[in-house]
Amino acid sequence: MEKKIRPLTIEDLPKLKAMETGIDDDYVIRVFDRISTGNNKLFGLFANDQLVSVGGLSIFAKQYAMLGRMRSDLRFRGNDLSTSLMSQVLDEAFKLPDIKWVGANTQEENIPAQRVLKKIGLAEKHISYGASASNISSLKSGGTPWERLEDVSMKRQWLRKLFVESSAVFPYECYYPFPASEEMFEDRQIADWNFFVNPKGDRVLITKKDFKKYYYLHAVYPFDDLMDQPGLWETISLAQEQLASKLRKDAHVWMDLTKQQASTLPDGHPFNLPSPWMLFGKGR
């Protein structure tokens, strides 16, 4: 079997559609043009000119690359095709001079993908739930919404203290967390994000707009006391309402919750908690 790996173009879409992956309504097909151009690249492994395995990479904040979109033709599985392909994609990512860290995010239940990532040399870095909810009003307890922080330098100080100094994982976008660095955060970007500080001044909530099929208020809260901070859920709920009003569309809430954070949610909470996401990665 003659194998060849190369970037995919729009001309390869029929071959992608012909793959038997077992995935219904595959988003890789639906948004092929967007995820194969610009900061996104798709690669394919061909066997005798038949596309049998696909994987890609996306670039964030100029210095991070996330591998993903792995799928193989069911008729060719068991040949380590995905491992061969993703090893090449990893090499392609590190060929880019600005890339300092390459990762991949896969769900805890996806054992085959984890095997591939370990085989190509990526180590487990972090695990969290991608928790989403359409309405979180049931979590409110009558507290006062927190004060909004406007000063960009103060915002950066919070980011530095909570994430950068320890290289902690920061939820850069929904589905895309990365180890934080000073270069990750641009002033223009920080200015667009909302920061809210509690009355004691020892907790901060960060919210930002995201779109992944739906609009989300992406709420970042890196503390374990989700249910013990008066006004936290009132602040998130108000920010959600304001975003929806601005968009004139529904906006869901997304939070990246550690297992410890998720364990503190009350019975009957409104969040959807699918299989946790495991972040793998390595630096240059």
TABELCOR-V516823 format. One record per residue. N is the residue number from 1. RES is the residue in three letters. OMEGA is omega in whole degrees, -180 to 180 (NA if undefined). D_FIRST is the distance of its C-alpha to the first C-alpha in whole Angstrom. Layout:
# TABELCOR-V516823
[[N | RES | OMEGA | D_FIRST] [N | RES | OMEGA | D_FIRST]]
This chain:
# TABELCOR-V516823
[[1 | MET | 180 | 0] [2 | GLU | -177 | 4] [3 | LYS | 177 | 6] [4 | LYS | 177 | 10] [5 | ILE | 179 | 13] [6 | ARG | 175 | 16] [7 | PRO | 178 | 20] [8 | LEU | 175 | 20] [9 | THR | -178 | 23] [10 | ILE | 179 | 25] [11 | GLU | -180 | 23] [12 | ASP | -176 | 20] [13 | LEU | 177 | 22] [14 | PRO | 179 | 21] [15 | LYS | 176 | 18] [16 | LEU | 179 | 19] [17 | LYS | -178 | 21] [18 | ALA | 179 | 19] [19 | MET | 175 | 17] [20 | GLU | -176 | 18] [21 | THR | -176 | 20] [22 | GLY | -179 | 23] [23 | ILE | 177 | 25] [24 | ASP | 178 | 28] [25 | ASP | -176 | 29] [26 | ASP | -178 | 27] [27 | TYR | 179 | 29] [28 | VAL | 176 | 26] [29 | ILE | -176 | 26] [30 | ARG | -176 | 30] [31 | VAL | -175 | 30] [32 | PHE | -176 | 27] [33 | ASP | -178 | 29] [34 | ARG | -176 | 31] [35 | ILE | 177 | 28] [36 | SER | -179 | 26] [37 | THR | 177 | 29] [38 | GLY | 179 | 32] [39 | ASN | -180 | 32] [40 | ASN | 178 | 29] [41 | LYS | 174 | 25] [42 | LEU | 178 | 22] [43 | PHE | 178 | 19] [44 | GLY | 172 | 15] [45 | LEU | -178 | 12] [46 | PHE | 173 | 10] [47 | ALA | -177 | 6] [48 | ASN | 176 | 6] [49 | ASP | 175 | 10] [50 | GLN | 179 | 11] [51 | LEU | -175 | 12] [52 | VAL | 179 | 12] [53 | SER | -176 | 14] [54 | VAL | 173 | 17] [55 | GLY | -177 | 20] [56 | GLY | 175 | 23] [57 | LEU | 175 | 26] [58 | SER | -177 | 30] [59 | ILE | -180 | 32] [60 | PHE | 176 | 36] [61 | ALA | 173 | 39] [62 | LYS | -173 | 37] [63 | GLN | 179 | 36] [64 | TYR | 173 | 34] [65 | ALA | 177 | 31] [66 | MET | 176 | 30] [67 | LEU | 178 | 26] [68 | GLY | 180 | 25] [69 | ARG | -179 | 24] [70 | MET | 171 | 21] [71 | ARG | -179 | 19] [72 | SER | 176 | 16] [73 | ASP | -177 | 15] [74 | LEU | -178 | 16] [75 | ARG | -177 | 14] [76 | PHE | -179 | 11] [77 | ARG | -178 | 14] [78 | GLY | -180 | 14] [79 | ASN | -179 | 11] [80 | ASP | -179 | 13] [81 | LEU | -179 | 12] [82 | SER | 178 | 15] [83 | THR | 179 | 16] [84 | SER | -178 | 14] [85 | LEU | -175 | 15] [86 | MET | 173 | 19] [87 | SER | 178 | 19] [88 | GLN | 179 | 18] [89 | VAL | 176 | 21] [90 | LEU | 178 | 23] [91 | ASP | 180 | 23] [92 | GLU | 180 | 23] [93 | ALA | -178 | 27] [94 | PHE | 173 | 28] [95 | LYS | 179 | 28] [96 | LEU | -169 | 30] [97 | PRO | -176 | 34] [98 | ASP | -176 | 36] [99 | ILE | -180 | 33] [100 | LYS | -177 | 35] [101 | TRP | 179 | 34] [102 | VAL | -179 | 30] [103 | GLY | 175 | 30] [104 | ALA | -176 | 29] [105 | ASN | -180 | 31] [106 | THR | -176 | 29] [107 | GLN | -176 | 31] [108 | GLU | -179 | 33] [109 | GLU | -177 | 31] [110 | ASN | -177 | 28] [111 | ILE | 179 | 27] [112 | PRO | 180 | 23] [113 | ALA | 178 | 23] [114 | GLN | 178 | 26] [115 | ARG | 180 | 24] [116 | VAL | -177 | 21] [117 | LEU | 178 | 24] [118 | LYS | -180 | 25] [119 | LYS | -179 | 22] [120 | ILE | 171 | 22] [121 | GLY | 177 | 26] [122 | LEU | -178 | 28] [123 | ALA | 178 | 31] [124 | GLU | -175 | 33] [125 | LYS | -169 | 36] [126 | HIS | 176 | 38] [127 | ILE | -179 | 38] [128 | SER | 173 | 40] [129 | TYR | 166 | 40] [130 | GLY | -172 | 40] [131 | ALA | -180 | 43] [132 | SER | 180 | 44] [133 | ALA | 178 | 47] [134 | SER | -178 | 49] [135 | ASN | -177 | 53] [136 | ILE | -175 | 54] [137 | SER | -179 | 57] [138 | SER | -180 | 58] [139 | LEU | -180 | 57] [140 | LYS | -177 | 60] [141 | SER | 177 | 63] [142 | GLY | 179 | 66] [143 | GLY | 180 | 65] [144 | THR | 177 | 66] [145 | PRO | -176 | 63] [146 | TRP | -179 | 62] [147 | GLU | 179 | 63] [148 | ARG | 178 | 61] [149 | LEU | -176 | 60] [150 | GLU | -173 | 60] [151 | ASP | -177 | 60] [152 | VAL | -179 | 57] [153 | SER | 177 | 58] [154 | MET | 176 | 59] [155 | LYS | -180 | 55] [156 | ARG | 178 | 54] [157 | GLN | 178 | 56] [158 | TRP | 180 | 54] [159 | LEU | -180 | 51] [160 | ARG | -177 | 51] [161 | LYS | -173 | 53] [162 | LEU | -172 | 51] [163 | PHE | -170 | 48] [164 | VAL | -174 | 47] [165 | GLU | -180 | 49] [166 | SER | -175 | 47] [167 | SER | 179 | 44] [168 | ALA | -180 | 44] [169 | VAL | 179 | 41] [170 | PHE | 178 | 43] [171 | PRO | -174 | 41] [172 | TYR | 172 | 41] [173 | GLU | 171 | 40] [174 | CYS | -178 | 39] [175 | TYR | -173 | 36] [176 | TYR | 174 | 36] [177 | PRO | 179 | 38] [178 | PHE | 172 | 38] [179 | PRO | -173 | 40] [180 | ALA | 173 | 43] [181 | SER | 180 | 44] [182 | GLU | -176 | 47] [183 | GLU | -180 | 45] [184 | MET | -169 | 43] [185 | PHE | 176 | 46] [186 | GLU | -179 | 48] [187 | ASP | -179 | 51] [188 | ARG | -180 | 51] [189 | GLN | 180 | 48] [190 | ILE | 180 | 51] [191 | ALA | -179 | 54] [192 | ASP | -180 | 52] [193 | TRP | 177 | 51] [194 | ASN | 175 | 54] [195 | PHE | 179 | 55] [196 | PHE | -177 | 58] [197 | VAL | -180 | 60] [198 | ASN | -176 | 62] [199 | PRO | 179 | 66] [200 | LYS | 180 | 66] [201 | GLY | -178 | 63] [202 | ASP | 177 | 61] [203 | ARG | 177 | 58] [204 | VAL | 174 | 56] [205 | LEU | 178 | 54] [206 | ILE | 175 | 51] [207 | THR | 180 | 50] [208 | LYS | -179 | 48] [209 | LYS | 175 | 47] [210 | ASP | 177 | 43] [211 | PHE | 175 | 41] [212 | LYS | -172 | 38] [213 | LYS | 174 | 38] [214 | TYR | 171 | 42] [215 | TYR | 180 | 45] [216 | TYR | 159 | 45] [217 | LEU | -179 | 48] [218 | HIS | -176 | 46] [219 | ALA | -178 | 48] [220 | VAL | 180 | 48] [221 | TYR | -171 | 50] [222 | PRO | 179 | 49] [223 | PHE | -176 | 52] [224 | ASP | -174 | 52] [225 | ASP | -178 | 56] [226 | LEU | -174 | 54] [227 | MET | -175 | 57] [228 | ASP | -177 | 60] [229 | GLN | 179 | 60] [230 | PRO | 176 | 63] [231 | GLY | -178 | 62] [232 | LEU | -176 | 58] [233 | TRP | 173 | 57] [234 | GLU | -180 | 60] [235 | THR | 179 | 58] [236 | ILE | -179 | 55] [237 | SER | 179 | 56] [238 | LEU | 179 | 58] [239 | ALA | 177 | 55] [240 | GLN | 179 | 53] [241 | GLU | -179 | 56] [242 | GLN | 178 | 57] [243 | LEU | 179 | 53] [244 | ALA | 178 | 53] [245 | SER | 180 | 56] [246 | LYS | -179 | 55] [247 | LEU | -171 | 52] [248 | ARG | 178 | 54] [249 | LYS | 175 | 51] [250 | ASP | 176 | 50] [251 | ALA | 177 | 49] [252 | HIS | 174 | 47] [253 | VAL | 175 | 48] [254 | TRP | 174 | 45] [255 | MET | 173 | 45] [256 | ASP | -174 | 43] [257 | LEU | 172 | 45] [258 | THR | 178 | 44] [259 | LYS | 178 | 44] [260 | GLN | 178 | 48] [261 | GLN | -178 | 49] [262 | ALA | -179 | 47] [263 | SER | -179 | 49] [264 | THR | 179 | 53] [265 | LEU | -178 | 52] [266 | PRO | 174 | 55] [267 | ASP | 179 | 54] [268 | GLY | 179 | 53] [269 | HIS | -173 | 52] [270 | PRO | -174 | 51] [271 | PHE | 168 | 47] [272 | ASN | -177 | 44] [273 | LEU | 175 | 42] [274 | PRO | 180 | 38] [275 | SER | -178 | 36] [276 | PRO | 179 | 37] [277 | TRP | 178 | 35] [278 | MET | 179 | 33] [279 | LEU | 174 | 33] [280 | PHE | 177 | 31] [281 | GLY | 176 | 31] [282 | LYS | 176 | 32] [283 | GLY | 180 | 34] [284 | ARG | NA | 33]]
